[in-house]
Amino acid sequence: MLSRKVTNAIRFVMDELLPPIIRDNKYFMYPFFFFWFKGKNTKAWMNIKSVFYKLSDKEYVSFYDLYENGAYISKRVTDLSERTISFIINSLNEYEVLHHEYSILDVGCGKGYLLKRLHDAGFHNLTGVDLATSSLYNEIEIINGNVEDLPFDNKSFDVVLCSHTLEHVLNLTQAISELKRVARKILIITVPRQRYYHYTLDGHINFFPEKSYLLKALDITDEKTTCKNISGDWTVIIEL
């Protein structure tokens, strides 16, 4: 299993140091995809950016179900770095979320790792939502749902978290609208700080190489907004 620190280092070398004409050459990238995806459906994984717009929601969900259930070599419990997790927990403490017993929703929570870390830090009014509902932790319940159509009423949660999810969604505008709709007080979003290449091993279809790209997508200004570049990720805190 490759840690986030290791994969960040690999991504930096490939994305920042290699000339684009080499970095985005399909013949150069093919061996990397073949290794990363264990030699299975290599061409399909390589071409996802060319075909995702033609996929139905069901087909796209099936694609990511396969990805999330071990189609690649570097399976890990979270894509968040330890520094980002600490920043999120410290920020929630600064907003006295624990003191006020605010409800917290983690959208695209995966197996529930961030919620488990929050639970261990003393937060207990926790809910997770993901396309898959398999939790690794008995104390964490995960509800089935799609970020583009969340199964909750308006302003259902005081705090909404969404980490390493928006880079994958088909309808970015709709997903962001849903996050804002269900959040009452605070919205915290983390996405990779990543430039666009056609051939990326992560299957991302949305890219945020600059802070302005993310703030534009979120349709917010700097007012009441904190945006940090931490360990190769943008983390934005929005006061609603």
RACORGI-V754991 format. One record per residue. N is the residue number from 1. SS is DSSP state (@ for helix, = for strand, . for the rest). BURIAL is # if it has 9 or more other ideal C-beta (glycine too) atoms within 8 Angstrom, else .. Layout:
BEGIN
n->{N;N}
ss->{SS;SS}
burial->{BURIAL;BURIAL}
END
This chain:
BEGIN
n->{1;2;3;4;5;6;7;8;9;10;11;12;13;14;15;16;17;18;19;20;21;22;23;24;25;26;27;28;29;30;31;32;33;34;35;36;37;38;39;40;41;42;43;44;45;46;47;48;49;50;51;52;53;54;55;56;57;58;59;60;61;62;63;64;65;66;67;68;69;70;71;72;73;74;75;76;77;78;79;80;81;82;83;84;85;86;87;88;89;90;91;92;93;94;95;96;97;98;99;100;101;102;103;104;105;106;107;108;109;110;111;112;113;114;115;116;117;118;119;120;121;122;123;124;125;126;127;128;129;130;131;132;133;134;135;136;137;138;139;140;141;142;143;144;145;146;147;148;149;150;151;152;153;154;155;156;157;158;159;160;161;162;163;164;165;166;167;168;169;170;171;172;173;174;175;176;177;178;179;180;181;182;183;184;185;186;187;188;189;190;191;192;193;194;195;196;197;198;199;200;201;202;203;204;205;206;207;208;209;210;211;212;213;214;215;216;217;218;219;220;221;222;223;224;225;226;227;228;229;230;231;232;233;234;235;236;237;238;239;240}
ss->{.;.;.;@;@;@;@;@;@;@;@;@;@;@;@;@;@;.;.;@;@;@;@;.;.;@;@;@;@;@;@;@;@;@;@;@;.;.;.;.;.;@;@;@;@;@;.;@;@;@;@;@;@;@;.;.;@;@;@;@;@;@;@;@;@;@;@;@;.;.;.;.;.;.;.;.;.;.;.;.;.;@;@;@;@;@;@;@;@;@;@;@;@;@;.;.;.;.;.;.;.;.;.;=;=;=;=;.;.;.;.;.;@;@;@;@;@;@;@;@;.;.;.;.;.;=;=;=;=;=;.;.;.;.;.;.;.;.;.;.;.;=;=;=;.;=;.;.;=;.;.;.;.;.;.;.;=;=;=;=;=;=;=;.;.;.;.;.;.;.;.;@;@;@;@;@;@;@;@;@;@;@;=;=;=;=;=;=;=;=;=;=;.;.;.;.;.;.;.;.;.;.;.;.;.;.;.;.;.;.;@;@;@;@;@;@;@;@;.;.;.;.;.;.;=;=;=;=;=;=;.;.;=;=;=;=;=;=;=;.}
burial->{.;.;.;#;.;.;#;#;.;#;#;#;#;#;#;.;.;#;.;.;.;.;#;#;.;.;.;.;#;#;.;.;#;#;#;#;#;.;.;.;.;#;.;.;#;#;.;#;.;.;.;#;.;.;#;.;.;.;.;#;#;.;#;#;#;.;#;.;.;.;#;#;.;.;.;#;.;#;.;#;#;.;.;#;#;.;#;#;#;.;#;#;#;.;#;.;#;#;.;.;.;#;#;#;#;#;#;#;#;#;#;#;#;#;#;#;#;#;#;.;.;.;#;.;.;#;#;#;#;#;.;#;.;.;#;#;#;.;.;#;.;#;#;#;#;.;#;#;.;#;.;#;.;.;.;#;#;#;#;#;#;#;#;#;#;#;#;#;#;#;.;#;.;#;#;#;.;#;#;#;#;#;#;.;#;#;#;#;#;#;#;#;#;#;.;.;#;.;#;.;#;.;#;#;#;#;#;#;.;.;.;.;#;#;#;.;#;#;.;.;.;.;.;.;#;.;#;.;.;#;#;#;#;#;#;#;#;#;.;.}
END
